[in-house]
Amino acid sequence: MSKFEPEIIFEDEHIIAVTKPSGMAVIPERGSSKKESLAEALQKRGGEIFVVHRIDKPTSGLVIFAKDAETHRALNMQFEHREVKKIYKAVVQGKPLQKSMVIDEPIAENQAKLGSYLVHQRGKSAWSEYTVVEQFRHCALVDVEIKTGRTHQIRVHMAYVGHPLLVDELYGNASSFNIGKFIKGYMANEDERPTIARLTLHASSIQFTHPQTQELVSLESPLPKDMEVLLKLLRKNDK
């Protein structure tokens, strides 16, 4: 098995920002999982790592870590006070009626389905705003800005407004997607690999104030190859 090498987007003596691949946890998981987490992989590079925030295991994209306690505290305060700008790219099902929409709905644990969440008044406040970037016949590429960081927030909010992620087994009932679904007369091969078989969600950009220099830091993580291929095929077959 090849050694994981983090894709570093930004690094100085106080902060490191990397792109997390889909399927990798930010911190060690509970239980008997032997899979290395992103934090563990970074610690092997040398030096102490402080976790500032997380993204879901099946989500890819930008994660920032602090290298010292002072920077960690300052970044935590920025997240707590909603001063960090976070934008995700998502491929969702359907045609959103509104090109841009704020979803300001509380999110709570789903007591009827362990491990999932839903919009419910007993939940914690959650704020998301999506903007349609590219519309296809059956789905759309959207940018989603979040000011809160609730578990599964984007997945829950987009499903709530009728546009779950194109691939989301938990909230959209789809564990994979094959472009042949959108091609008339297409005959699927049972041995054929799906076009994409992971959550169609990527943490694409983050903006914060550097605690030491007080400069505004804006970072971007390009879409991973599998999502780029998906969009290329949608542009060809679902316009």
KEMILUM-695445 format. One line per 8 residues: number of its first residue (from 1); their letters; for each residue y, x, z of C-alpha. Coordinates in pm, whole numbers, plus 50000, padded with zeros to 5 digits. Each point is the difference from the previous one (the first is absolute). Layout:
! residues N
NUM) A) Y:X:Z  ...
! end
This chain:
! residues 239
1) MSKFEPEI) 50000:50000:50000  50336:50148:49897  50259:50074:50266  50287:49750:50010  50336:50152:49912  50298:49779:50096  50257:49940:49726  50316:50119:50171
9) IFEDEHII) 50320:49821:49893  50237:50166:50247  49969:50261:50274  50230:50199:50225  49966:50135:50355  50044:49652:50154  49844:49747:49760  49715:49973:49751
17) AVTKPSGM) 49960:49711:49756  49681:49955:49800  49831:49752:49767  49698:49838:50162  49716:49898:49768  49855:49651:50019  49702:49985:50234  50122:50263:50245
25) AVIPERGS) 50117:49906:50351  50327:50145:50132  49852:50066:50346  49637:50033:50116  49820:49666:49998  49825:49850:50299  49624:49993:50007  49756:50226:49822
33) SKKESLAE) 50199:50073:49682  49961:50365:49898  50263:49985:49728  50291:50235:50048  50338:49836:50054  50325:50110:49838  50136:50124:50334  49687:50209:50058
41) ALQKRGGE) 50021:50148:49651  50362:50102:50058  49925:50149:50341  49748:50233:49835  50287:50152:49803  50135:50131:50331  50260:49880:50246  50041:49681:50198
49) IFVVHRID) 50033:49663:49825  50166:49689:50149  49923:49663:49842  50320:49808:49925  49866:49696:49812  49687:49881:49821  49895:49819:49685  49676:49804:49962
57) KPTSGLVI) 49686:50199:49918  49952:49836:49653  50369:50053:49912  50108:50322:49828  50338:50167:50023  50263:50172:50210  49948:50081:50367  50234:50219:50204
65) FAKDAETH) 49909:50206:50307  50214:50193:50248  49923:50358:50097  50169:49994:50340  50055:49751:50283  50379:49977:49958  49976:49913:49630  49718:49757:50080
73) RALNMQFE) 50215:49811:50252  50298:49984:49764  49794:49873:49705  49828:49744:50223  50343:49865:50099  50099:49965:49634  49684:49800:49930  50048:49789:50313
81) HREVKKIY) 50361:49921:49906  49901:49919:49640  50213:50279:49857  49723:50136:49775  49983:49858:49648  49639:49954:49882  49904:49873:49655  49648:49931:49874
89) KAVVQGKP) 49877:49931:49649  49741:49723:49969  49815:49827:49718  49968:49635:50098  49835:49694:49852  50192:49737:49805  50360:49951:49887  50250:49990:50287
97) LQKSMVID) 50250:49717:49939  50278:50204:50155  50082:50350:49873  50097:50100:50353  49915:49836:50332  50038:50072:50370  49697:49907:50211  50112:49978:50362
105) EPIAENQA) 49688:49864:50169  49824:50106:50323  49653:50152:49979  49722:49955:50255  49635:50092:50031  49769:49744:49840  49793:49883:50293  49753:49830:49765
113) KLGSYLVH) 49938:50315:49791  49975:50325:50192  50187:50289:49843  50235:49786:49791  50351:49865:50051  50202:49696:49895  50346:49850:50007  50029:49814:50331
121) QRGKSAWS) 50284:49911:50235  49823:50167:50295  50017:50331:49815  50248:50287:49993  50302:49997:49770  49937:50143:49652  50245:50048:49712  49911:50084:49641
129) EYTVVEQF) 50187:49971:49671  49826:50020:49664  50160:50060:49661  49812:49953:49673  50008:50326:49804  49770:49902:49712  49843:49663:49919  49669:49959:49818
137) RHCALVDV) 49823:49680:49899  49773:49983:50304  50152:50240:50250  50313:50199:50087  50114:50341:50117  50237:49957:50295  50202:50221:50230  49978:49890:50363
145) EIKTGRTH) 50246:50123:50261  49900:49950:50362  50224:50027:50307  49715:49946:50245  49658:50164:50005  49749:49736:50101  49633:50056:49926  49913:49878:49647
153) QIRVHMAY) 50360:49873:49967  50040:50017:49622  49649:49869:49940  50056:49703:50232  50351:49918:49875  49911:50018:49630  49692:49782:50054  50215:49756:50200
161) VGHPLLVD) 50234:49944:49702  49704:49954:49765  49984:50349:49847  49734:50207:50176  49936:50353:49880  49798:50020:49679  49732:50187:50194  49974:49900:50366
169) ELYGNASS) 49663:49885:50127  50143:49876:50331  50296:49792:49880  49938:49955:49629  49618:49978:49980  49975:50283:49744  49840:50337:50082  50060:50138:49649
177) FNIGKFIK) 50156:49916:49664  49889:50052:49642  50254:49969:49718  49731:49828:49790  50074:49688:50203  50325:49967:49803  49856:50080:49654  49876:49704:49797
185) GYMANEDE) 49640:50036:49888  49941:50309:50212  49634:50057:50090  49963:50187:50327  49732:50266:50044  49823:49973:50334  50017:50379:50038  50371:50011:49921
193) RPTIARLT) 50231:50133:50268  50292:49774:50101  50350:50090:49886  50100:50032:50364  49799:49950:50317  50250:50044:50279  50303:49830:50149  50278:49979:49739
201) LHASSIQF) 50269:50117:50242  50185:50333:50017  50268:50120:50244  50232:50139:49735  50323:50101:50172  50156:50059:50338  50356:50080:50108  50107:50122:50343
209) THPQTQEL) 50254:50224:50175  49871:50347:50078  50022:50026:50382  50099:50368:49993  50232:50028:49698  50126:49638:50003  49962:49997:49622  49862:49696:49820
217) VSLESPLP) 49649:50076:49875  49863:49793:49709  49638:50060:49903  49783:49852:49726  49627:50005:49933  49893:49933:49638  49744:49729:49938  49645:50137:50023
225) KDMEVLLK) 49803:50036:49678  49786:49688:50050  50305:49774:50037  50170:50167:49701  49689:49932:49789  49996:49639:50120  50363:49947:49897  49943:50166:49662
233) LLRKNDK) 49710:49764:49929  50196:49696:50121  50288:50089:49765  49753:50021:49713  49783:49695:50078  50197:49759:50222  50352:49983:49861
! end
